[in-house]
Amino acid sequence: MSLLATSDKVHQSQPLEDAFHTFNQVSQHLTESYQQLEQQVVVLSDALAQSNSEKIQHLSDKEALATQLEGLIEAIPGAVIVLDVQQKVVKLNACARSWVDGDVLGLPWDNVQTNYLIPDEQLADQFSLKTGQIVALSTTSLGGQSGSVVLLTDITQQRELHQQLEHKKKLAEMGEFSAGLAHQIRTPLASALLYASQLNTGVLSHEAQQIFAAKLLDRLRLLNTQVTDMLNYSHHGEFVKQPVKLTTFIKGLSDLYQDKPVAFEGRDAEESIQLYISKNALLGAIGNLLDNALDATKSGESVTCSISLNGYANLRITVADQGHGLSKKQQQRIFEPFYTNKANGTGLGLAVVSNVVNAHAGDIKWVSKVGVGTTMDVQLPVVMSSSMKQLQGSM
């Protein structure tokens, strides 16, 4: 019985030993896995710490950059105004706060612009502040749904320098013009004085007196033309306009050249047609075209001046000659002030024509060929609508 019991005990302890051995193996395996997991946790913790450190540094750099940009924006010598997508003010820099003397945050930009910026009558992007400063306005979109930025730049000094430069240019221009005009006036004036002195002697025959009187009249007419050109050029295109009958204008022009070889076409105009023009300025301008044509025409040949209506409201005046014509190089400069190819010209005739035509919102075209002649075609939208309606009603 004892041997059998001992054998049974051996057989019973074997599974326990196997289980204990298996438990030890599993425990050892878990211990090793735990140690590996701890190592991985350490590695991941180091990596996370490194990543957090880099992110903190990156955020710190961005914050420093933002602070630097904020300082730069504050220091900009111009007004920076940030608008949201609803075009309301959300931020201003130091210059903007000093120019806009009030709390404008949250206000629509249109209201701010109306209250603090006085628009320039000629330039749409320039304004005046209440302090008298001149500013230029520019707007830049931030893209997407971010809004926009308005930049106001002080250009007061640039405007003053530009005005000074323009003033000096005008003075230089007037000096050049005055010197040229004095030179041009001296010759016809001396001739006029000579002819006038001879008329006072009483020794000239009646025929000679008529010749001298005609020459005196020519010199005085030349002087009048030069002075008229100077006055018209000094207007810079600003003339007083009023209603004038077309027949009155044609008669006034033809009377000025009644003793000249000028053939007028269009004298039978309707009495009801009225023009809205500066009569004296337009007579002087067309007179310049006629004088140029006469100067270019050979003796014995005539100049044609055609006056007609073109379309609903356009007055068309054409001056044509068969003179020496203009080269292409000359045609490029004919409207340039003080440019002339005549010995006794001031160079203002066609410049005045251009000013007068532009003042009447008109257009001038020309065709010229050397040895053939020149045709100047002026079209002016100056026919008053009421007179055109009367004319159409009578047709």
C-alpha positions as CSV (number, residue, x, y, z in Angstrom):
1,M,0.0,0.0,0.0
2,S,2.8,2.3,0.7
3,L,4.4,1.9,-2.7
4,L,1.2,2.5,-4.4
5,A,0.5,5.6,-2.4
6,T,3.9,6.9,-3.1
7,S,3.4,6.3,-6.8
8,D,0.1,8.2,-6.7
9,K,1.8,11.1,-5.0
10,V,4.5,11.3,-7.7
11,H,1.9,11.2,-10.4
12,Q,-0.1,14.0,-8.7
13,S,2.9,16.3,-8.2
14,Q,4.0,16.2,-11.9
15,P,1.1,18.3,-13.2
16,L,1.7,20.9,-10.5
17,E,5.4,21.1,-11.5
18,D,4.5,21.5,-15.1
19,A,2.0,24.2,-14.3
20,F,4.5,26.0,-12.1
21,H,7.1,25.7,-14.8
22,T,4.7,27.1,-17.4
23,F,3.7,29.9,-15.0
24,N,7.4,30.8,-14.6
25,Q,7.9,30.9,-18.3
26,V,4.8,33.1,-18.8
27,S,5.9,35.3,-16.0
28,Q,9.4,35.7,-17.4
29,H,7.9,36.4,-20.8
30,L,5.6,39.1,-19.3
31,T,8.6,40.6,-17.5
32,E,10.6,40.8,-20.7
33,S,7.6,42.3,-22.6
34,Y,7.1,44.8,-19.8
35,Q,10.8,45.8,-19.9
36,Q,10.6,46.2,-23.7
37,L,7.4,48.3,-23.3
38,E,9.2,50.4,-20.7
39,Q,12.0,51.0,-23.2
40,Q,9.6,51.9,-25.9
41,V,7.8,54.3,-23.5
42,V,11.1,55.9,-22.7
43,V,11.9,56.3,-26.5
44,L,8.5,57.6,-27.2
45,S,8.7,60.0,-24.3
46,D,12.0,61.3,-25.5
47,A,10.6,61.7,-29.0
48,L,7.5,63.5,-27.6
49,A,9.6,65.7,-25.5
50,Q,11.8,66.6,-28.5
51,S,8.7,67.2,-30.6
52,N,7.1,69.4,-27.9
53,S,10.4,71.3,-27.6
54,E,10.5,71.9,-31.3
55,K,6.8,73.0,-31.4
56,I,7.4,75.3,-28.4
57,Q,10.4,76.8,-30.2
58,H,8.4,77.1,-33.4
59,L,5.5,78.8,-31.6
60,S,8.0,81.1,-29.8
61,D,9.6,82.0,-33.2
62,K,6.2,82.7,-34.7
63,E,5.2,84.8,-31.7
64,A,8.5,86.7,-32.0
65,L,7.9,87.2,-35.7
66,A,4.4,88.3,-35.1
67,T,5.6,90.8,-32.5
68,Q,8.2,92.1,-34.9
69,L,5.7,92.4,-37.7
70,E,3.3,94.2,-35.4
71,G,6.1,96.6,-34.5
72,L,6.9,97.2,-38.1
73,I,3.3,97.9,-39.0
74,E,3.0,100.3,-36.1
75,A,6.2,102.1,-37.3
76,I,5.1,102.4,-40.9
77,P,5.0,106.1,-41.9
78,G,1.6,105.7,-43.4
79,A,-1.9,104.7,-42.2
80,V,-2.6,101.0,-42.3
81,I,-6.3,100.1,-41.8
82,V,-7.4,96.5,-41.7
83,L,-11.0,95.6,-42.8
84,D,-12.9,92.4,-42.3
85,V,-15.1,90.7,-44.9
86,Q,-17.9,93.1,-44.1
87,Q,-15.6,96.1,-44.8
88,K,-15.6,97.1,-41.2
89,V,-12.5,98.5,-39.5
90,V,-10.9,95.9,-37.2
91,K,-7.4,97.3,-36.8
92,L,-5.4,100.5,-37.2
93,N,-1.7,101.3,-36.8
94,A,-0.3,104.3,-35.0
95,C,-0.3,106.6,-38.0
96,A,-3.9,105.7,-38.8
97,R,-4.9,106.4,-35.2
98,S,-3.2,109.8,-35.4
99,W,-4.8,110.7,-38.7
100,V,-8.3,109.5,-37.8
101,D,-9.0,111.3,-34.5
102,G,-11.7,109.0,-33.2
103,D,-12.7,105.5,-32.3
104,V,-13.5,104.0,-35.6
105,L,-13.1,100.3,-34.7
106,G,-16.1,98.4,-35.9
107,L,-17.4,101.2,-38.2
108,P,-18.0,100.6,-41.9
109,W,-15.0,101.8,-44.0
110,D,-17.4,103.9,-46.2
111,N,-18.5,105.9,-43.2
112,V,-14.9,106.4,-42.1
113,Q,-13.9,107.5,-45.6
114,T,-16.8,109.9,-45.8
115,N,-16.1,111.5,-42.4
116,Y,-12.3,111.8,-42.6
117,L,-11.2,111.9,-46.3
118,I,-12.0,114.8,-48.6
119,P,-11.9,113.6,-52.2
120,D,-9.8,115.3,-54.8
121,E,-11.9,116.7,-57.7
122,Q,-9.4,115.5,-60.3
123,L,-7.8,112.4,-59.0
124,A,-10.0,109.6,-57.7
125,D,-7.3,107.9,-55.5
126,Q,-6.1,111.1,-53.7
127,F,-7.8,112.7,-50.7
128,S,-7.2,115.5,-48.3
129,L,-7.2,115.1,-44.5
130,K,-8.8,117.7,-42.1
131,T,-5.2,118.6,-41.2
132,G,-4.5,119.7,-44.8
133,Q,-2.3,116.7,-45.7
134,I,-2.7,115.1,-49.1
135,V,-2.9,111.3,-49.1
136,A,-3.0,108.6,-51.7
137,L,-5.3,105.6,-51.1
138,S,-4.7,102.1,-52.2
139,T,-6.6,98.9,-51.2
140,T,-5.3,95.3,-51.2
141,S,-7.5,92.2,-50.8
142,L,-6.1,89.7,-48.3
143,G,-7.7,86.8,-50.3
144,G,-10.4,84.3,-49.4
145,Q,-12.6,85.4,-46.5
146,S,-9.9,87.5,-44.7
147,G,-11.0,91.0,-45.7
148,S,-8.7,93.7,-47.0
149,V,-6.1,96.3,-46.1
150,V,-6.3,100.1,-46.8
151,L,-3.1,102.0,-47.0
152,L,-3.0,105.8,-46.9
153,T,0.3,107.4,-47.9
154,D,1.2,111.0,-47.2
155,I,2.1,112.7,-50.6
156,T,1.8,116.3,-49.5
157,Q,5.5,117.0,-50.1
158,Q,5.4,115.2,-53.5
159,R,2.3,117.3,-54.5
160,E,4.1,120.5,-53.5
161,L,7.2,119.5,-55.4
162,H,5.1,118.7,-58.4
163,Q,3.3,122.0,-58.2
164,Q,6.6,123.8,-57.9
165,L,8.0,121.9,-60.9
166,E,4.9,122.7,-63.0
167,H,5.1,126.4,-61.9
168,K,8.8,126.5,-63.0
169,K,7.9,124.8,-66.3
170,K,5.2,127.4,-66.9
171,L,7.6,130.2,-66.1
172,A,10.2,128.7,-68.4
173,E,7.6,128.2,-71.1
174,M,6.3,131.8,-70.7
175,G,9.9,133.1,-70.8
176,E,10.6,131.3,-74.0
177,F,7.3,132.3,-75.4
178,S,7.7,136.0,-74.4
179,A,11.2,136.1,-75.9
180,G,9.9,134.6,-79.2
181,L,6.8,136.8,-79.2
182,A,8.8,140.0,-78.6
183,H,11.1,139.0,-81.5
184,Q,8.1,138.2,-83.7
185,I,6.2,141.4,-82.8
186,R,9.2,143.7,-83.3
187,T,9.4,143.1,-87.1
188,P,5.7,143.8,-88.0
189,L,5.5,146.6,-85.4
190,A,8.6,148.3,-87.0
191,S,7.0,147.9,-90.4
192,A,3.6,149.3,-89.2
193,L,5.3,152.3,-87.6
194,L,7.2,152.9,-90.9
195,Y,4.1,152.8,-93.0
196,A,2.2,154.9,-90.5
197,S,4.9,157.6,-90.5
198,Q,4.9,157.7,-94.3
199,L,1.1,158.2,-94.3
200,N,1.5,161.3,-92.1
201,T,4.0,163.0,-94.4
202,G,1.3,164.2,-96.8
203,V,3.6,163.7,-99.8
204,L,2.2,160.4,-101.0
205,S,-0.2,160.1,-103.8
206,H,-3.6,158.7,-103.2
207,E,-2.6,155.4,-104.8
208,A,0.5,155.2,-102.7
209,Q,-1.5,156.0,-99.6
210,Q,-3.8,153.1,-100.3
211,I,-0.9,150.7,-100.8
212,F,0.7,151.9,-97.6
213,A,-2.6,151.7,-95.7
214,A,-3.1,148.1,-97.0
215,K,0.4,147.1,-95.8
216,L,-0.2,148.8,-92.5
217,L,-3.4,146.9,-92.1
218,D,-1.5,143.6,-92.9
219,R,1.1,144.3,-90.2
220,L,-1.6,145.2,-87.7
221,R,-3.5,142.1,-88.5
222,L,-0.4,140.0,-88.0
223,L,0.2,141.7,-84.6
224,N,-3.4,141.0,-83.6
225,T,-3.1,137.3,-84.6
226,Q,0.1,136.9,-82.5
227,V,-1.5,138.6,-79.5
228,T,-4.7,136.5,-79.9
229,D,-2.6,133.3,-80.1
230,M,-0.8,134.3,-76.9
231,L,-4.1,134.9,-75.1
232,N,-5.8,131.8,-76.4
233,Y,-2.8,129.7,-75.5
234,S,-2.7,131.1,-72.0
235,H,-6.3,130.0,-71.5
236,H,-5.2,126.3,-71.6
237,G,-8.4,125.2,-73.2
238,E,-10.8,127.2,-70.8
239,F,-13.1,129.4,-72.8
240,V,-16.5,131.0,-72.1
241,K,-19.1,129.6,-74.5
242,Q,-22.4,131.0,-75.5
243,P,-25.1,130.5,-78.3
244,V,-24.1,131.9,-81.6
245,K,-25.9,131.6,-84.9
246,L,-24.0,129.6,-87.6
247,T,-24.7,132.4,-90.1
248,T,-23.1,134.9,-87.8
249,F,-20.0,132.8,-87.3
250,I,-19.6,132.3,-91.1
251,K,-20.1,136.0,-91.8
252,G,-17.5,136.9,-89.1
253,L,-15.0,134.5,-90.6
254,S,-15.6,135.5,-94.2
255,D,-15.4,139.2,-93.3
256,L,-11.9,138.7,-91.8
257,Y,-10.7,137.3,-95.2
258,Q,-12.8,139.3,-97.6
259,D,-9.6,140.7,-99.3
260,K,-7.8,137.3,-99.3
261,P,-8.0,134.5,-101.9
262,V,-10.2,132.3,-99.8
263,A,-13.3,130.6,-101.3
264,F,-15.9,130.0,-98.6
265,E,-18.4,127.2,-99.1
266,G,-21.5,127.0,-96.9
267,R,-22.6,130.6,-96.7
268,D,-26.2,129.6,-97.3
269,A,-26.6,128.0,-93.9
270,E,-30.0,128.0,-92.2
271,E,-30.7,131.0,-90.0
272,S,-32.2,128.8,-87.3
273,I,-29.0,126.8,-86.7
274,Q,-27.2,127.8,-83.5
275,L,-23.8,126.9,-82.2
276,Y,-22.7,126.7,-78.6
277,I,-19.1,128.0,-78.9
278,S,-16.5,130.5,-77.8
279,K,-16.9,132.7,-80.9
280,N,-13.6,134.6,-80.8
281,A,-11.6,131.6,-79.8
282,L,-13.0,129.5,-82.7
283,L,-12.7,132.3,-85.2
284,G,-9.0,132.7,-84.2
285,A,-8.4,128.9,-84.5
286,I,-9.9,128.6,-88.0
287,G,-8.1,131.9,-88.9
288,N,-4.8,130.2,-88.0
289,L,-5.7,127.3,-90.3
290,L,-6.5,129.8,-93.1
291,D,-3.3,131.8,-92.5
292,N,-1.2,128.7,-92.6
293,A,-3.0,127.6,-95.8
294,L,-2.4,131.0,-97.4
295,D,1.2,131.0,-96.4
296,A,1.7,127.7,-98.1
297,T,-0.2,128.6,-101.3
298,K,1.5,129.9,-104.3
299,S,0.6,133.3,-105.6
300,G,-2.6,133.3,-107.7
301,E,-4.0,130.1,-106.1
302,S,-6.9,130.2,-103.6
303,V,-7.7,128.4,-100.4
304,T,-11.0,126.6,-99.8
305,C,-12.9,126.8,-96.5
306,S,-15.9,124.5,-96.4
307,I,-18.4,124.8,-93.5
308,S,-21.2,122.3,-93.2
309,L,-23.2,120.1,-90.7
310,N,-22.1,116.5,-90.2
311,G,-24.6,114.3,-88.4
312,Y,-27.0,115.4,-85.7
313,A,-24.9,117.9,-83.8
314,N,-21.5,118.2,-85.5
315,L,-20.1,121.3,-87.2
316,R,-17.6,120.4,-89.9
317,I,-15.0,123.0,-91.1
318,T,-12.5,122.0,-93.7
319,V,-9.6,124.1,-94.9
320,A,-7.8,122.9,-98.0
321,D,-4.8,124.3,-100.0
322,Q,-2.7,123.2,-102.8
323,G,0.5,124.4,-101.3
324,H,3.9,122.8,-100.6
325,G,2.5,120.3,-98.0
326,L,4.1,118.9,-94.9
327,S,6.6,116.1,-94.5
328,K,5.9,113.2,-92.2
329,K,8.4,114.5,-89.7
330,Q,6.7,117.9,-89.7
331,Q,3.3,116.3,-89.3
332,Q,4.5,114.6,-86.1
333,R,5.2,118.0,-84.5
334,I,2.6,120.4,-86.0
335,F,0.6,120.8,-82.7
336,E,3.7,121.1,-80.5
337,P,3.9,124.6,-78.9
338,F,6.6,126.9,-80.3
339,Y,7.4,124.6,-83.2
340,T,7.3,126.4,-86.6
341,N,8.8,126.1,-90.0
342,K,8.1,129.7,-90.9
343,A,10.5,132.5,-90.5
344,N,7.9,134.9,-89.0
345,G,5.9,132.3,-87.0
346,T,5.6,132.0,-83.2
347,G,4.8,128.2,-83.3
348,L,1.6,128.7,-81.4
349,G,-0.9,128.8,-84.3
350,L,-1.7,125.0,-84.4
351,A,-1.1,124.6,-80.7
352,V,-4.0,127.1,-80.2
353,V,-6.1,125.3,-82.8
354,S,-5.6,122.1,-80.8
355,N,-6.5,123.8,-77.5
356,V,-9.7,125.4,-78.9
357,V,-10.8,122.1,-80.6
358,N,-10.3,120.2,-77.4
359,A,-12.1,122.8,-75.4
360,H,-15.1,122.2,-77.7
361,A,-14.8,118.4,-77.4
362,G,-14.0,118.2,-81.1
363,D,-11.5,116.4,-83.3
364,I,-9.1,117.5,-85.9
365,K,-7.7,115.4,-88.7
366,W,-5.4,116.2,-91.6
367,V,-4.1,114.9,-94.8
368,S,-0.9,116.4,-96.3
369,K,1.5,115.5,-99.0
370,V,4.7,117.3,-100.0
371,G,4.1,119.2,-103.3
372,V,0.4,118.4,-103.3
373,G,-1.1,120.4,-100.4
374,T,-2.8,120.0,-97.0
375,T,-6.4,119.5,-95.9
376,M,-7.3,120.2,-92.3
377,D,-10.7,118.7,-91.2
378,V,-12.2,120.0,-87.9
379,Q,-15.4,118.4,-86.5
380,L,-17.0,120.0,-83.4
381,P,-20.2,118.7,-81.6
382,V,-21.4,122.2,-81.0
383,V,-24.7,122.4,-82.9
384,M,-27.5,123.1,-80.3
385,S,-30.1,120.3,-80.3
386,S,-33.0,122.8,-80.4
387,S,-31.9,124.3,-83.7
388,M,-31.4,120.9,-85.2
389,K,-35.0,119.9,-84.2
390,Q,-36.2,123.1,-85.8
391,L,-34.3,122.3,-89.0
392,Q,-35.6,118.8,-89.1
393,G,-39.2,120.0,-88.6
394,S,-38.9,122.4,-91.5
395,M,-37.6,119.7,-93.9
